[in-house]
Amino acid sequence: MAVMIGDECIACDACREECPNEAIEEGDPIYSVDPDRCTECIGYYDEPTCISVCPVDAISADPDNMESIEELKFKFEQLQKGE
């Protein structure tokens, strides 16, 4: 599943800089996550780095974009082929 950024976002830019898939985009007033690029850091790290660096706990699982580990791994592989 992808993650999502809630209204608590303070637009500090910490999550965007940490995202290895460049799935986080600056928004107005809060940031957003592209679910087509978010692999929850599968292929890079053991857990989503954006969640661990968010100073206000504004990032959580997106219930509208639930994916299995296998689906996230496949998405990671597809993103790697496209780069």
N, C-alpha and C positions, 0 to 999 in steps of 0.2 A: 504494500500500500504506500501511497505517497504521504507526505506530511503536509500539514497546512499551517498557515500563520494566522493567529487570531487577532482580535481587536486590541489586545494588550501590547502589540508591537510598538516599539518606540523608534523604529527605523534607525537603529544604531549601526547597521551594516555588518555586524559580526557574523551573522549566519551566511550572508551572501559571499563573504570572503572565504568561508570554510567549505562551501559546497563544491565537491570535486566534479559534479556534473553540470555546473552552471545552471541549476534548475531554479534558483531564487532570483527574482527580479525586483527591482525597486519599484514601488508603487506609490500612490498618493491617497491616503497618508501612510498606509502600511505596505509591507512587502508581500509578495505572493510567490507561490511555488507552482512551477509547471509540472503537472503530474506525469506528463509524457517523458520528462527527463529525470524525475526523482526516482532513485533506486534505493532510498533509505541508506545510502552509502554502501550497499552490497557491492562487493568487488574492490572496495577501497578500505573500509573500516568495519569494525564489529558492531557499531551502532551509528545512528544518524548524528553526524557532528554538529549539525545546526541546532539540535535539541540541547546538546551539552554546552554550547557556547552562548545560548540565549540568556541574557541577564534577567529577563522578566517572565520566563517560562511561557512564552506566547506560541510555541510550536508544539503541535501534537499530531497524532495520527489522523488522517483524513478518512472519515467513514464512507465517503463517496468514492474512494479510490482504493479499495481493498485488493491486495495482490498477495499471492503466495511467495515464499522464498524462491521457488523455481521460476516464477514469472518475473521477479525482480532480477534474478541472475540473467535470464534471457534478455531483459531490457538493457541491462548493463552491457552484455555482449553486443547487442545491436548498436548501442550508442558508441562503443569502441570501434566498430566497423565503419561507422559513419564519420569518424574523426580523422 
